[in-house]
């Protein structure tokens, strides 16, 4: 089950630390229907133009987490009315005037610190344009909630969830998301001052963007109600569909027409300039990122499944041998090392789809099958995680993605190990959005996979991967320094003459006749208690 599209029983992830991107606008307005919303304050003076027009490198905006799917539908509660934003509130972020805007965030009367530049967002158009930069990708078919912290309205934690197809689940999903985002902020002593809601979905067949906006209106209202019940107002709720955006909070058709407002051209906004200056990267849409990790289908998938069946049949007798597990681990790691070297020697170019096709051509079905089955061993997987930085990181990530695409048919569950390794390499190389997508795909297949759970939480908590990298480097050095067990040498030929055992003398006459040659079987030479030979049956002494 895809956690981006349907709810499950897994709890939401915890948002991470805020970024330095700052929307400057009015304080959160209150709604006359909500008794819990704060009293509005007068807008502060606009910041200087240097603070809003000279963007500097902000911190990584991908630290906050996406949520996993909340529990399924339950009996809905009756929260208070939402703390809606006033459509007339307005505060520009620079000295130059701009058209009135209803989308705003709290302003700070204090001046920004000299070393901290700001990016001021003015209105729903710039808020809509900033979403891919906040997430690191365009979150299609998703609910995104972004917290605004402090009086300055700094972007903080954020949660993302696929829009449930069952509308009966919407009330419980809204309550879960609001609780997840607000409680996570309280744990960090930074309770959100306000929240911005995004609903992103492309039109289905026969639909228009306006139809999507109308269909999701009740979900937007339920999200506003859930946040208002927790005393946190929703400043803006925006619907993005088919290259246009709509506001659910502004009734003024002069600034928010019914047919929607076209999105700004990519790369022309203030947020795009700040992102380019800071080296931030938008990695396409969520669907495009998931497609790079999805198992192949069609005739090629059938061929790969046959190779996996053959490799599984050959693996069982190898594991049953003495030291078979150690031999399989050693062969798997040697093959993975050879594949990483092969991928490093051949770096493809072009689009993501073209590069993935080139990577698929670099590894055969048999090699992929041996690696996929070998990585199911926990010790082998942990050793493979040592390829996480330096020149081996990029080819290792390409290899893990290629192996995840090879887990076809009945071997779909085997993709958890390469997906988790891909997420680990992305996190190690400071690519948080790609790490979350890969780990979310792994947990969608196996929610109880411990390694993926730990990494997912570490990414969402904004932890530093360097301590784990140091541990793996030390483990790699110890493994390299430890000599492999040598094969036992053949035993040297013993040239000494064997000592002869003394033959005990038999009692009886020395010159007695011997039995027939070869008659050494049982009963052929039996003696009685006095040392005399007993005759066999019918007088036959040999008893053959």
C-alpha positions in Angstrom: 0.0 0.0 0.0 1.4 3.4 -0.9 1.6 5.7 2.1 1.3 8.7 -0.1 -2.1 7.9 -1.4 -4.0 5.9 1.3 -4.0 6.1 5.1 -2.6 3.2 7.1 -2.0 2.5 10.8 1.4 4.1 11.0 1.8 7.3 12.9 3.0 10.5 11.4 6.6 11.5 11.3 7.9 14.3 13.4 8.7 17.6 11.6 12.2 18.9 11.8 13.9 22.2 12.5 12.8 25.4 10.7 14.5 27.1 7.8 15.6 30.6 7.4 13.2 31.4 4.7 10.9 34.0 6.1 7.5 35.1 4.8 6.9 38.6 6.0 3.3 39.7 6.4 0.7 40.6 9.0 0.1 38.9 12.3 -2.3 36.0 12.2 -5.7 37.5 12.0 -8.5 36.1 14.0 -11.9 34.9 13.1 -15.0 36.2 15.0 -16.2 32.6 15.2 -13.1 31.2 17.1 -12.8 32.1 20.8 -9.2 30.8 20.9 -7.4 32.8 18.3 -5.1 35.6 19.4 -5.9 39.2 19.3 -4.5 40.8 16.1 -1.7 43.3 16.5 -0.8 46.3 14.4 1.6 45.5 11.6 5.2 46.3 12.2 7.3 48.4 9.9 8.4 46.7 6.8 12.0 45.4 6.8 14.6 47.2 4.8 14.9 46.4 1.1 18.4 44.9 1.6 16.8 42.3 3.9 14.3 41.2 1.3 16.1 41.6 -2.0 19.5 40.2 -1.3 19.0 36.5 -0.6 21.8 34.6 1.0 22.2 30.9 1.3 19.4 29.7 3.6 19.6 26.5 5.6 18.4 23.3 4.0 14.7 23.6 3.7 14.2 19.8 3.4 14.9 19.1 7.1 11.2 18.9 8.1 9.5 15.6 7.6 6.7 14.2 5.6 4.1 12.3 7.6 3.3 8.7 7.2 -0.3 7.7 6.9 -2.5 8.3 9.9 -4.9 5.6 11.1 -8.0 4.8 9.2 -11.4 6.5 9.7 -12.9 6.7 13.1 -15.8 8.5 14.6 -15.2 12.2 14.0 -15.1 14.7 16.8 -16.7 18.1 16.9 -13.9 20.6 17.1 -14.4 24.3 17.2 -14.8 26.5 14.2 -11.6 27.3 12.3 -9.5 30.3 12.9 -9.8 31.6 9.4 -7.6 34.4 8.1 -9.0 37.7 7.1 -8.8 38.3 3.4 -7.9 42.0 3.9 -4.8 41.6 6.1 -1.7 42.8 4.3 1.9 43.8 5.0 4.5 44.1 2.3 8.0 42.8 2.8 9.8 45.7 1.2 9.6 49.4 0.9 8.0 49.3 -2.5 4.2 49.0 -2.6 2.6 46.0 -3.9 -1.0 44.9 -4.6 -3.1 43.9 -1.6 -2.7 40.4 -0.4 -4.7 38.3 2.0 -1.9 35.7 2.6 0.3 36.8 5.4 2.5 35.7 8.3 3.4 37.3 11.6 5.8 40.2 11.4 8.6 41.0 13.8 9.2 44.5 14.9 12.8 43.7 15.7 15.3 44.0 13.0 16.9 40.8 11.5 20.4 39.9 12.5 23.0 41.3 10.1 24.3 37.8 9.2 20.8 36.5 8.5 19.2 37.5 5.1 15.5 37.1 4.5 13.3 36.1 1.7 10.0 37.8 1.9 6.9 36.2 0.4 4.1 38.5 -0.6 0.8 36.9 -1.3 -0.5 33.5 -2.3 1.3 33.5 -5.6 4.7 33.5 -4.0 3.6 31.0 -1.4 2.5 28.7 -4.1 5.7 29.1 -6.0 7.8 28.5 -2.8 6.3 25.0 -2.1 8.7 22.9 -4.3 11.7 24.7 -2.7 10.3 24.0 0.8 9.9 20.3 0.1 12.8 19.7 -2.4 10.3 18.4 -5.0 6.8 19.1 -6.2 4.4 17.1 -3.9 1.7 16.1 -6.3 -1.4 14.4 -5.0 -0.5 15.6 -1.5 -1.6 17.5 1.6 1.2 19.8 2.8 1.0 21.7 6.1 3.8 24.2 6.9 4.2 25.7 10.4 5.1 29.4 10.9 7.2 29.9 14.1 7.6 33.0 16.2 6.5 36.5 15.6 8.5 36.8 12.4 6.6 33.9 10.9 9.6 31.8 10.0 8.9 28.6 8.0 9.4 25.7 10.4 8.3 22.1 10.4 6.1 20.6 7.7 4.1 17.4 7.2 3.0 15.8 3.9 0.5 13.1 3.2 -1.1 11.7 0.1 -4.7 12.8 -0.3 -7.0 9.9 0.7 -9.3 8.7 -2.0 -12.0 7.9 0.5 -13.6 11.2 1.6 -14.9 9.6 4.8 -11.3 9.5 6.0 -10.8 13.2 5.6 -11.9 14.3 9.1 -9.6 11.9 10.9 -6.7 12.6 8.5 -7.1 16.3 9.2 -7.1 15.8 13.0 -4.0 13.5 12.7 -2.0 16.0 10.6 -2.8 19.0 12.8 -2.0 17.1 16.0 1.3 15.8 14.4 2.5 19.2 13.3 1.5 21.1 16.4 2.6 18.6 19.0 6.0 18.2 17.3 6.5 21.9 17.6 5.6 21.8 21.3 8.2 19.1 21.9 10.8 21.5 20.6 9.5 24.4 22.6 8.4 26.1 19.3 4.6 25.9 19.1 3.6 27.1 15.7 2.1 30.6 15.6 0.2 29.8 12.4 -0.1 27.2 9.6 -0.2 27.3 5.8 -2.1 24.5 4.1 -1.4 23.3 0.5 -3.6 20.9 -1.4 -1.9 19.6 -4.6 -3.6 17.4 -7.1 -3.8 17.2 -10.9 -7.2 16.9 -12.6 -8.5 13.5 -13.5 -9.9 12.6 -16.9 -12.7 15.1 -17.7 -11.8 17.4 -14.8 -10.5 20.9 -14.7 -8.4 22.6 -12.1 -11.5 24.4 -10.8 -13.2 21.1 -10.4 -10.3 19.8 -8.3 -10.5 23.0 -6.2 -14.2 22.6 -5.6 -13.9 18.9 -4.8 -11.2 19.5 -2.2 -12.9 22.5 -0.5 -14.4 20.3 2.3 -10.9 18.9 3.0 -9.4 22.3 3.2 -12.2 23.4 5.6 -11.7 20.4 7.8 -8.0 21.1 8.0 -8.7 24.7 9.1 -11.1 23.4 11.7 -8.7 20.9 13.1 -6.0 23.5 13.5 -8.4 26.0 15.0 -9.4 23.5 17.5 -5.8 23.4 18.7 -5.6 27.2 18.9 -3.4 27.6 15.9 -4.9 29.6 13.0 -4.5 28.7 9.3 -3.3 31.9 7.6 -3.7 30.5 4.1 -5.1 27.4 2.4 -4.0 27.1 -1.3 -5.1 24.6 -3.9 -2.6 23.9 -6.7 -3.8 22.1 -9.8 -3.1 22.2 -13.6 -0.6 25.1 -13.4 -3.0 27.4 -11.4 -3.7 28.1 -7.8 -6.8 29.1 -5.8 -7.2 30.4 -2.3 -9.8 29.0 0.1 -9.4 32.0 2.4 -10.0 34.9 0.1 -13.5 35.8 -1.1 -12.3 38.7 -3.2 -12.5 37.7 -6.9 -10.4 40.7 -7.9 -7.2 39.1 -6.5 -8.4 35.5 -6.6 -10.6 34.9 -9.6 -12.9 31.9 -9.9 -10.9 30.4 -12.8 -7.7 30.6 -10.7 -4.4 32.4 -11.1 -1.6 31.1 -13.3 1.5 30.1 -11.5 4.6 32.3 -12.1 7.1 31.1 -14.6 9.6 28.7 -13.0 12.8 30.4 -12.0 11.5 34.0 -12.0 10.4 34.4 -8.4 12.3 35.7 -5.4 12.3 32.2 -3.9 13.8 30.7 -7.1 16.6 33.3 -7.0 17.3 32.6 -3.3 17.3 28.9 -4.0 19.7 29.2 -6.9 22.0 31.4 -4.8 22.0 28.9 -2.0 22.5 25.9 -4.3 19.2 24.3 -3.4 17.8 21.9 -5.9 14.2 20.9 -6.9 14.2 17.2 -7.9 11.0 17.1 -10.0 7.7 15.8 -8.8 7.1 13.1 -6.2 5.8 10.7 -8.8 8.9 11.1 -10.9 11.1 10.3 -7.8 9.0 7.3 -6.9 9.1 6.0 -10.5 12.9 5.6 -10.2 12.4 3.1 -7.4 9.4 1.2 -8.8 9.9 -2.4 -10.0 9.8 -2.9 -13.7 6.9 -4.6 -15.5 6.3 -6.4 -18.7 8.5 -9.0 -20.4 11.7 -7.7 -18.8 10.1 -8.2 -15.4 9.3 -11.8 -16.3 12.9 -12.5 -17.3 14.2 -11.0 -14.1 11.8 -13.1 -12.0 13.0 -16.2 -13.7 16.6 -15.2 -12.9 15.6 -14.7 -9.2 13.9 -18.1 -9.1 17.1 -19.7 -10.4 19.3 -17.8 -8.0 17.0 -18.7 -5.1 17.2 -22.4 -6.0 21.0 -22.3 -6.2 21.3 -20.4 -2.9 19.6 -22.9 -0.7 22.2 -25.7 -1.1 25.0 -23.2 -0.7 23.6 -22.0 2.6 23.4 -25.6 3.9 27.0 -26.3 3.5 29.5 -25.8 6.3 30.4 -22.0 6.4 27.9 -21.5 3.6 26.5 -18.3 5.0 30.0 -16.7 5.3 30.8 -17.7 1.7 27.5 -16.2 0.4 28.2 -13.0 2.3 31.7 -12.8 0.9 30.6 -13.5 -2.7 27.7 -10.9 -2.4 30.0 -8.2 -1.2 32.6 -9.0 -3.8 30.0 -8.8 -6.6 28.6 -5.5 -5.2 32.1 -4.1 -5.2 32.6 -5.1 -8.8 29.3 -3.6 -9.8 30.1 -0.3 -8.0 33.4 -0.2 -9.9 31.6 -0.9 -13.1 29.0 1.9 -12.5 31.8 4.3 -11.6 33.6 3.7 -14.9 30.4 4.4 -16.9 28.5 7.6 -15.8 25.4 8.2 -18.0 24.0 11.6 -18.9 20.7 13.0 -19.9 17.3 12.8 -18.2 16.7 10.7 -15.1 14.9 8.2 -17.2 17.8 7.9 -19.7 20.3 7.5 -16.9 18.3 4.8 -15.2 18.0 2.9 -18.5 21.8 3.0 -18.9 22.2 1.8 -15.3 19.8 -1.1 -16.0 21.9 -2.1 -19.0 25.1 -2.3 -16.9 23.9 -5.2 -14.7 22.6 -8.5 -15.9 19.6 -10.3 -14.6 21.7 -13.0 -13.0 24.0 -10.5 -11.3 21.0 -8.5 -10.0 19.3 -11.7 -8.7 22.5 -12.7 -6.7 22.8 -9.2 -5.2 19.1 -8.9 -4.3 19.0 -12.3 -2.6 22.4 -11.7 -0.9 21.3 -8.3 0.6 18.4 -10.0 2.5 21.0 -11.0 5.0 21.3 -8.4 7.7 25.1 -8.7 8.1 25.6 -8.3 4.3 23.3 -5.3 4.2 25.2 -3.6 7.0 28.5 -4.2 5.3 27.1 -2.8 2.0 26.1 0.3 3.9 29.8 1.2 4.1 29.6 2.5 0.5 28.0 5.8 1.6 30.4 8.7 0.9 33.3 9.7 -1.2 33.6 8.5 -4.8 31.7 5.3 -4.1 28.5 7.1 -2.9 27.1 8.0 -6.4 27.6 4.7 -8.1 26.4 2.9 -5.0 23.1 4.9 -5.0 22.7 4.1 -8.7 23.2 0.4 -8.0 20.7 0.3 -5.1 18.1 2.0 -7.3 18.7 -0.4 -10.1 18.3 -3.3 -7.7 15.1 -1.9 -6.4 13.7 -1.7 -9.9 14.7 -5.4 -10.5 12.5 -6.7 -7.6 9.8 -7.8 -9.9 6.7 -9.9 -9.5 6.7 -12.0 -6.3 10.0 -10.6 -5.2 8.6 -7.1 -4.5 9.3 -7.5 -0.8 13.0 -8.0 -1.5 13.2 -4.4 -2.5 13.1 -3.2 1.1 16.9 -3.7 1.6 18.1 -1.9 -1.6 15.5 0.9 -0.9 16.8 1.4 2.6 20.4 1.4 1.4 19.4 4.1 -1.2 17.8 6.2 1.5 20.9 5.8 3.7 23.2 7.0 0.9 20.9 9.9 0.1 20.9 11.0 3.8 24.6 10.5 4.1 25.1 12.8 1.0 22.8 15.5 2.5 19.9 14.8 0.1 17.0 14.7 2.6 14.1 14.7 0.2 15.3 11.8 -1.8 16.1 9.9 1.4 12.6 10.4 2.7 11.1 9.2 -0.6 13.2 6.0 -0.7 12.6 5.2 3.0 8.9 5.9 2.7 8.8 3.4 -0.2 10.7 0.8 1.9 8.3 1.3 4.9 5.3 1.1 2.6 6.4 -2.5 1.7 7.5 -3.5 5.2 6.4 -1.1 8.0 8.4 -3.1 10.6 11.8 -3.0 8.8 13.9 -1.7 11.7 16.8 -0.2 9.7 14.4 1.9 7.6 12.4 3.0 10.6 15.6 4.3 12.4 16.9 6.1 9.3 13.5 7.6 8.6 13.2 9.0 12.1 16.8 10.2 12.0 16.2 12.1 8.8 13.0 13.7 10.1 14.7 14.7 13.4 17.4 16.5 11.4 20.2 14.4 13.0 23.7 14.5 11.7 24.7 11.2 9.8 28.4 11.7 10.6 28.5 9.6 13.8 27.0 6.7 11.9 29.4 7.2 9.1 32.4 7.2 11.5 31.1 3.9 12.9 30.9 2.3 9.5 34.3 3.6 8.5 35.8 2.0 11.6 34.0 -1.2 10.9 35.3 -1.1 7.3 38.9 -0.6 8.5 38.6 -3.4 11.0 37.2 -5.7 8.3 40.0 -4.8 5.9 42.7 -5.3 8.5 41.4 -8.7 9.5 42.9 -11.4 7.3 40.6 -13.8 5.6 40.8 -17.4 6.8 43.2 -19.3 4.5 42.3 -22.6 3.1 43.7 -25.5 5.1 47.1 -26.7 3.7 47.4 -30.3 2.6 48.9 -32.5 5.2 52.6 -33.3 4.7 53.5 -36.8 3.8 54.8 -38.7 6.8 58.1 -40.5 6.0 58.5 -42.2 9.3 58.0 -45.9 9.4 55.0 -46.9 11.4 55.8 -48.9 14.5 54.6 -52.5 14.5 52.4 -53.7 17.3 53.7 -56.8 19.1 51.7 -59.8 18.1 50.5 -61.7 21.2 51.5 -65.4 21.2 48.6 -67.8 20.9 48.6 -70.6 23.3 48.6 -74.1 21.9 51.1 -76.1 19.9 53.4 -74.0 17.7 53.2 -76.2 14.7 49.5 -76.6 14.4 48.0 -76.5 11.0 46.5 -73.2 9.7 43.1 -72.9 8.3 42.4 -72.2 4.7 43.8 -69.0 3.3 41.3 -66.2 3.6 39.3 -67.9 6.2 39.3 -64.9 8.6 35.5 -64.4 8.9 33.7 -64.8 12.2 33.8 -68.3 13.5 36.6 -69.4 11.1 39.2 -69.7 13.9 37.5 -70.1 17.1 39.1 -71.6 20.1 37.8 -73.0 23.3 38.8 -71.9 26.7 41.9 -74.2 26.7 43.3 -72.7 23.4 42.2 -75.6 21.3 40.5 -75.1 18.0 36.9 -76.0 17.9 35.7 -77.8 14.8 33.0 -76.3 12.7 29.8 -77.9 11.8 30.2 -81.4 10.3 33.8 -81.4 11.1 34.5 -78.5 8.7 37.2 -76.3 10.4 36.9 -73.4 8.0 33.1 -72.8 8.4 32.9 -70.7 5.3 
